[in-house]
């Protein structure tokens, strides 16, 4: 049976427009444009998944993702499940709500990279990849043979390339993920079997 994972980046958010770190307290949810994007996306996904079998909806715990997930889940007739594993960077409490430019410039660490944080007290890239990948694979295990919408962030979509496409921690490419876009992976194999199955990238950052 085919397992489909549809990764959705949240709609336009207040923290993004204002240029602040959007942690648990700094995130003030979606803008009016973001809410409109979420509702249009909900209608689109409801049409796509109307006859495709069991559906589940997950989101990160950050408000902008939760507010994007609710209309989608409502349109699909399910309740969304919040999972912190799908979150963007786990930033330290002192940074939550700070101007993003100030956080990156004033709190930068020497030698920051894959295994060392770029800013003081921040999550490392390797930690983020492991956390997001674990969440993705746990969700795939619980819903193998079904359809899952995972509402998160650019980092959530990036994590899918590591969890499902075996990309190295230091990828040879960057990616831009559009707001309110869909990135879809699927497999006809056991999503958590060993050796791992081949996943197919059906679309990336799709806003059509």
C-alpha positions in Angstrom: 0.0 0.0 0.0 1.2 3.5 -0.8 2.2 5.8 2.0 2.0 9.5 1.1 3.6 12.3 3.2 2.5 15.8 2.2 4.7 18.5 3.9 3.1 21.9 4.1 5.0 25.0 5.0 2.9 27.4 7.1 1.3 30.5 5.7 2.7 34.0 6.0 3.4 34.8 9.7 3.6 37.8 11.9 7.1 37.0 13.2 8.4 36.7 9.6 6.9 40.1 8.6 8.3 41.7 11.7 11.7 40.0 11.5 11.8 38.5 15.0 12.7 35.1 16.3 9.4 33.1 16.3 9.8 30.7 19.2 6.9 29.5 21.5 6.3 33.0 22.8 7.7 35.2 19.9 5.4 33.5 17.4 2.2 35.5 17.1 0.6 33.3 14.4 -0.4 34.1 10.9 -1.1 37.4 9.2 -4.4 37.9 7.5 -2.7 36.9 4.3 -1.4 33.8 6.0 -4.9 32.8 7.1 -6.2 33.2 3.6 -3.4 31.0 2.3 -4.2 28.4 4.9 -7.9 28.3 3.9 -7.1 28.1 0.2 -4.7 25.3 0.9 -7.3 23.5 3.0 -9.7 23.5 0.1 -7.0 22.3 -2.3 -6.0 19.4 -0.1 -9.6 18.4 0.6 -10.1 18.0 -3.1 -6.9 16.1 -3.6 -7.4 13.7 -0.7 -11.2 13.2 -1.0 -11.0 9.6 -2.2 -7.4 8.6 -1.3 -7.9 6.6 1.9 -7.1 7.3 5.6 -5.8 10.8 6.3 -4.0 12.3 9.3 -2.8 15.8 10.0 0.2 16.8 12.2 1.7 20.2 12.9 4.6 21.6 14.8 3.6 23.2 18.1 4.4 26.7 17.0 1.4 29.0 16.5 1.9 29.7 12.9 1.9 26.0 12.0 -1.0 25.2 14.3 -3.1 28.0 12.7 -2.2 26.6 9.2 -3.1 23.1 10.2 -6.5 23.7 11.7 -8.4 24.7 8.6 -6.7 21.8 6.7 -7.7 19.3 9.4 -11.2 20.7 9.5 -11.6 20.4 5.7 -10.4 16.8 5.9 -12.7 15.9 8.9 -9.9 15.1 11.4 -8.3 16.6 14.4 -4.7 17.9 14.0 -2.0 16.5 16.3 0.8 18.8 17.5 4.3 17.3 17.5 7.3 19.3 18.6 9.5 17.2 16.5 8.3 19.0 13.4 9.3 22.5 14.8 11.8 24.9 13.3 15.0 25.6 15.2 14.7 25.1 18.9 16.1 28.5 19.9 17.1 29.4 23.5 14.5 31.3 25.6 16.6 34.5 25.6 16.3 34.7 21.8 12.5 34.3 21.6 11.0 37.5 20.2 14.4 39.2 19.6 15.0 40.8 16.2 16.4 38.0 14.0 19.3 40.0 12.7 20.3 40.9 16.2 20.2 37.3 17.4 22.4 36.2 14.4 24.9 39.0 14.8 25.2 39.5 18.5 25.0 35.9 19.6 27.0 34.2 16.8 29.5 31.6 18.0 33.0 30.9 16.5 33.2 27.8 14.5 29.4 27.3 14.2 28.3 24.6 11.8 26.8 21.2 11.6 27.8 19.9 15.0 28.3 23.2 16.8 25.5 25.9 17.1 25.6 29.0 15.0 24.4 31.1 18.0 24.9 30.8 21.7 22.6 28.1 23.2 20.9 27.3 20.0 20.2 23.9 18.6 22.8 22.5 16.2 21.9 21.6 12.6 22.7 17.9 13.3 20.4 18.0 16.3 17.6 19.5 14.3 18.0 17.0 11.5 17.8 14.0 13.9 14.8 15.5 15.8 12.8 16.2 12.6 13.8 12.9 10.9 12.8 10.9 14.0 9.4 12.7 14.1 8.8 12.0 10.3 9.7 8.3 10.6 7.5 7.9 13.7 4.6 9.4 11.9 5.2 7.3 8.8 5.3 4.2 11.0 2.0 5.0 12.6 0.3 5.8 9.3 1.9 3.4 6.8 -0.4 2.8 3.9 -2.2 6.1 4.6 -2.0 9.8 3.8 -0.4 12.3 6.2 -0.3 16.1 6.0 2.7 17.4 8.1 2.4 21.2 8.6 5.7 22.7 9.6 8.5 25.0 8.5 11.3 25.3 5.9 13.4 23.1 8.3 10.7 20.4 8.4 10.8 20.2 4.6 14.5 20.2 4.6 14.4 17.4 7.2 12.4 15.2 4.8 15.3 15.1 2.4 17.5 13.7 5.1 14.9 11.2 6.5 13.5 10.0 3.2 16.2 10.6 0.6 19.3 9.8 2.7 20.9 13.2 2.1 24.1 13.8 4.1 24.0 16.3 6.9 26.0 18.7 4.8 24.0 18.8 1.6 25.4 19.9 -1.7 22.5 22.2 -2.3 20.2 24.7 -0.7 16.4 25.0 -1.1 13.8 27.7 -1.0 10.4 26.5 0.3 7.5 28.8 -0.5 4.9 29.8 2.0 1.7 27.6 2.1 3.4 25.1 -0.4 3.2 21.4 -0.6 6.1 19.0 -0.9 5.1 15.4 -1.4 7.0 12.1 -0.9 5.5 8.6 -1.3 6.6 5.0 -1.2 5.0 1.6 -2.0 7.3 -0.1 0.4 7.2 -0.4 4.2 8.2 3.2 5.2 10.1 1.9 8.3 11.4 -1.4 6.9 15.0 -2.4 6.7 16.7 -1.8 4.4 14.9 1.5 4.0 12.5 1.7 1.0 12.9 4.0 -1.9 10.8 7.2 -1.6 9.7 9.2 -4.6 9.6 13.0 -4.5 6.4 13.8 -6.4 6.5 17.5 -6.0 8.5 20.2 -4.2 7.3 23.6 -2.9 4.2 23.4 -5.0 1.9 26.4 -4.8 -0.1 25.8 -8.0 
